[in-house]
Amino acid sequence: MLNVCFSVSGLINNEEKEGISTENIIVGGFSQGGAVALYTALTSPKKLGGIVGLSTWLPLHKSFPQVHTLTHTYVYRLGLWK
């Protein structure tokens, strides 16, 4: 799972190098692809344009709060984590 998330982050970095603002990038997926999109976007140090997840879940949810402190705050604020 983490390897795929790193790959998606690499794709985001490549697009940014080509001049596309990360705020114009939306990541998304269905099922496991949605899980990758959620995890990648919520742990990204960059502000992305959005996340789309259909029939999905937040992977590695037990260790998620420790992954990224800023993201942790947003997840609680959005009511996605209880």
N, CA, C and O of each residue as an XYZ file, in Angstrom:
328
protein
N       0.829     -1.197      0.000
C       0.000      0.000      0.000
C       0.869      1.254      0.000
O       0.652      2.166     -0.798
N       1.851      1.296      0.896
C       2.687      2.495      0.978
C       3.491      2.722     -0.292
O       3.708      3.866     -0.693
N       3.941      1.630     -0.937
C       4.688      1.777     -2.189
C       3.838      2.441     -3.260
O       4.326      3.287     -4.010
N       2.574      2.062     -3.331
C       1.671      2.658     -4.316
C       1.436      4.129     -3.977
O       1.401      4.970     -4.875
N       1.276      4.446     -2.696
C       1.103      5.838     -2.275
C       2.324      6.671     -2.650
O       2.190      7.813     -3.090
N       3.514      6.101     -2.478
C       4.737      6.809     -2.866
C       4.765      7.024     -4.373
O       5.226      8.065     -4.841
N       4.278      6.053     -5.135
C       4.225      6.192     -6.593
C       3.282      7.322     -6.995
O       3.610      8.122     -7.871
N       2.121      7.389     -6.363
C       1.164      8.463     -6.662
C       1.770      9.812     -6.283
O       1.612     10.788     -7.016
N       2.453      9.874     -5.158
C       3.127     11.117     -4.758
C       4.164     11.521     -5.803
O       4.331     12.704     -6.098
N       4.855     10.534     -6.355
C       5.822     10.808     -7.415
C       5.153     11.386     -8.656
O       5.687     12.295     -9.291
N       3.975     10.850     -9.002
C       3.227     11.392    -10.143
C       2.806     12.839     -9.887
O       2.853     13.678    -10.786
N       2.396     13.116     -8.657
C       2.021     14.485     -8.287
C       3.229     15.406     -8.411
O       3.120     16.511     -8.942
N       4.376     14.950     -7.924
C       5.610     15.749     -8.025
C       5.979     16.015     -9.481
O       6.400     17.120     -9.826
N       5.821     14.999    -10.337
C       6.131     15.171    -11.756
C       5.233     16.224    -12.392
O       5.700     17.053    -13.172
N       3.955     16.193    -12.063
C       3.026     17.184    -12.604
C       3.382     18.590    -12.119
O       3.293     19.563    -12.868
N       3.786     18.673    -10.856
C       4.186     19.970    -10.312
C       5.425     20.491    -11.042
O       5.516     21.686    -11.323
N       6.373     19.613    -11.348
C       7.581     20.016    -12.084
C       7.237     20.515    -13.481
O       7.961     21.335    -14.045
N       6.131     20.021    -14.042
C       5.683     20.445    -15.368
C       4.905     21.757    -15.320
O       4.437     22.244    -16.349
N       4.768     22.325    -14.122
C       4.137     23.624    -13.990
C       2.687     23.593    -13.533
O       2.037     24.638    -13.491
N       2.171     22.434    -13.192
C       0.790     22.337    -12.719
C       0.773     22.523    -11.212
O       1.467     21.814    -10.483
N      -0.012     23.466    -10.754
C      -0.136     23.712     -9.316
C      -0.776     22.495     -8.649
O      -1.719     21.914     -9.187
N      -0.266     22.111     -7.484
C      -0.855     20.971     -6.776
C      -2.297     21.249     -6.375
O      -3.070     20.314     -6.170
N      -2.667     22.513     -6.261
C      -4.048     22.859     -5.930
C      -5.004     22.582     -7.095
O      -6.222     22.655     -6.931
N      -4.449     22.265     -8.270
C      -5.250     21.892     -9.436
C      -5.227     20.391     -9.681
O      -5.703     19.926    -10.716
N      -4.684     19.637     -8.750
C      -4.599     18.182     -8.887
C      -5.604     17.529     -7.946
O      -5.646     17.827     -6.753
N      -6.401     16.646     -8.500
C      -7.379     15.883     -7.722
C      -7.014     14.409     -7.856
O      -6.833     13.913     -8.968
N      -6.907     13.714     -6.740
C      -6.632     12.274     -6.778
C      -7.903     11.528     -6.398
O      -8.695     11.999     -5.583
N      -8.082     10.372     -6.993
C      -9.292      9.622     -6.689
C      -9.187      8.181     -7.122
O      -8.259      7.786     -7.828
N     -10.157      7.405     -6.684
C     -10.187      6.007     -7.063
C     -11.388      5.292     -6.486
O     -12.141      5.831     -5.674
N     -11.535      4.078     -6.928
C     -12.622      3.203     -6.502
C     -12.030      2.037     -5.716
O     -11.027      1.457     -6.131
N     -12.631      1.695     -4.607
C     -12.215      0.573     -3.771
C     -10.779      0.783     -3.290
O     -10.499      1.771     -2.611
N      -9.871     -0.120     -3.629
C      -8.496      0.044     -3.145
C      -7.833      1.276     -3.749
O      -6.986      1.900     -3.109
N      -8.208      1.629     -4.971
C      -7.687      2.866     -5.566
C      -8.120      4.091     -4.776
O      -7.366      5.055     -4.645
N      -9.342      4.047     -4.250
C      -9.818      5.126     -3.398
C      -9.045      5.193     -2.097
O      -8.754      6.276     -1.589
N      -8.711      4.016     -1.555
C      -7.917      3.969     -0.325
C      -6.547      4.585     -0.553
O      -6.042      5.322      0.294
N      -5.946      4.284     -1.696
C      -4.646      4.870     -2.041
C      -4.782      6.383     -2.182
O      -3.943      7.137     -1.688
N      -5.840      6.821     -2.855
C      -6.059      8.260     -3.039
C      -6.238      8.965     -1.700
O      -5.625     10.006     -1.461
N      -7.075      8.404     -0.823
C      -7.297      9.016      0.493
C      -6.001      9.126      1.282
O      -5.658     10.197      1.784
N      -5.288      8.017      1.386
C      -4.072      7.996      2.190
C      -3.022      8.947      1.612
O      -2.375      9.694      2.347
N      -2.862      8.910      0.289
C      -1.867      9.772     -0.352
C      -2.193     11.244     -0.138
O      -1.327     12.026      0.254
N      -3.434     11.618     -0.394
C      -3.815     13.025     -0.280
C      -3.772     13.516      1.162
O      -3.320     14.631      1.424
N      -4.237     12.695      2.095
C      -4.281     13.134      3.493
C      -2.916     13.154      4.173
O      -2.760     13.778      5.223
N      -1.938     12.489      3.596
C      -0.596     12.517      4.165
C       0.354     13.386      3.354
O       1.530     13.510      3.692
N      -0.153     13.982      2.289
C       0.690     14.827      1.442
C       1.029     16.138      2.157
O       0.162     16.751      2.779
N       2.278     16.560      2.068
C       2.642     17.858      2.653
C       2.156     19.022      1.781
O       2.227     20.184      2.179
N       1.661     18.685      0.582
C       1.202     19.708     -0.356
C      -0.316     19.781     -0.352
O      -0.997     18.774     -0.165
N      -0.831     20.969     -0.557
C      -2.273     21.154     -0.632
C      -2.736     20.717     -2.016
O      -2.304     21.264     -3.031
N      -3.621     19.724     -2.041
C      -4.150     19.227     -3.305
C      -5.540     19.808     -3.550
O      -6.192     20.308     -2.633
N      -5.976     19.732     -4.800
C      -7.268     20.275     -5.172
C      -8.441     19.492     -4.624
O      -9.513     20.057     -4.410
N      -8.258     18.197     -4.393
C      -9.353     17.407     -3.865
C      -9.050     15.928     -3.841
O      -8.026     15.469     -4.347
N      -9.970     15.192     -3.237
C      -9.886     13.736     -3.124
C     -11.253     13.173     -3.484
O     -12.282     13.692     -3.051
N     -11.257     12.109     -4.279
C     -12.489     11.396     -4.592
C     -12.273      9.941     -4.220
O     -11.327      9.311     -4.692
N     -13.136      9.409     -3.385
C     -13.044      8.001     -3.005
C     -14.422      7.366     -3.048
O     -15.331      7.810     -2.346
N     -14.588      6.336     -3.861
C     -15.870      5.648     -4.002
C     -15.749      4.234     -3.443
O     -14.831      3.496     -3.801
N     -16.666      3.865     -2.577
C     -16.667      2.523     -1.960
C     -15.282      2.197     -1.418
O     -14.667      1.214     -1.830
N     -14.801      3.005     -0.512
C     -13.419      2.880     -0.057
C     -13.318      2.986      1.456
O     -14.334      3.030      2.150
N     -12.112      3.025      1.959
C     -11.821      3.102      3.383
C     -10.490      3.817      3.562
O      -9.758      4.017      2.592
N     -10.172      4.201      4.786
C      -8.882      4.814      5.085
C      -7.931      3.715      5.538
O      -8.095      3.175      6.633
N      -6.942      3.373      4.719
C      -6.015      2.303      5.088
C      -5.093      2.721      6.228
O      -4.865      3.906      6.467
N      -4.580      1.733      6.910
C      -3.631      1.953      8.010
C      -4.200      2.925      9.033
O      -3.465      3.726      9.610
N      -5.520      2.855      9.261
C      -6.199      3.824     10.124
C      -5.707      3.815     11.570
O      -5.793      4.836     12.252
N      -5.202      2.699     12.040
C      -4.732      2.666     13.434
C      -3.449      3.455     13.625
O      -3.202      3.984     14.709
N      -2.634      3.541     12.590
C      -1.395      4.310     12.701
C      -1.529      5.681     12.051
O      -0.602      6.490     12.102
N      -2.678      5.940     11.443
C      -2.846      7.178     10.690
C      -2.601      8.453     11.497
O      -1.911      9.340     10.995
N      -3.122      8.598     12.711
C      -2.913      9.875     13.421
C      -1.450     10.248     13.614
O      -1.133     11.431     13.730
N      -0.565      9.283     13.651
C       0.850      9.582     13.851
C       1.559      9.919     12.547
O       2.692     10.400     12.567
N       0.909      9.673     11.418
C       1.566      9.844     10.127
C       1.865     11.296      9.820
O       2.960     11.628      9.366
N       0.909     12.150     10.063
C       1.069     13.551      9.677
C       0.224     14.419     10.611
O      -1.005     14.404     10.532
N       0.863     15.155     11.471
C       0.159     15.916     12.501
C      -0.850     16.897     11.920
O      -1.971     16.997     12.420
N      -0.472     17.615     10.881
C      -1.384     18.576     10.277
C      -2.602     17.857      9.696
O      -3.734     18.302      9.888
N      -2.380     16.771      9.003
C      -3.473     15.994      8.430
C      -4.382     15.484      9.531
O      -5.605     15.511      9.391
N      -3.799     15.023     10.617
C      -4.557     14.520     11.759
C      -5.574     15.566     12.217
O      -6.724     15.235     12.507
N      -5.153     16.812     12.278
C      -6.036     17.897     12.687
C      -7.190     18.049     11.706
O      -8.338     18.202     12.123
N      -6.903     18.008     10.412
C      -7.947     18.140      9.402
C      -8.940     16.980      9.460
O     -10.145     17.188      9.319
N      -8.445     15.773      9.665
C      -9.333     14.610      9.708
C     -10.299     14.741     10.869
O     -11.490     14.474     10.710
N      -9.819     15.144     12.023
C     -10.711     15.344     13.159
C     -11.702     16.471     12.886
O     -12.886     16.350     13.201
N     -11.226     17.554     12.307
C     -12.081     18.703     12.040
C     -13.204     18.335     11.067
O     -14.320     18.839     11.192
N     -12.917     17.464     10.102
C     -13.920     17.052      9.129
C     -14.868     15.998      9.685
O     -15.857     15.653      9.038
N     -14.574     15.478     10.888
C     -15.429     14.464     11.492
C     -15.252     13.086     10.888
O     -16.125     12.229     11.024
N     -14.120     12.864     10.215
C     -13.885     11.571      9.584
C     -13.289     10.549     10.543
O     -13.248      9.355     10.246
N     -12.829     11.024     11.688
C     -12.133     10.146     12.637
C     -12.782     10.307     13.996
O     -12.970     11.427     14.470
N     -13.124      9.194     14.625
C     -13.759      9.280     15.953
C     -13.055      8.374     16.922
O     -13.437      8.303     18.090
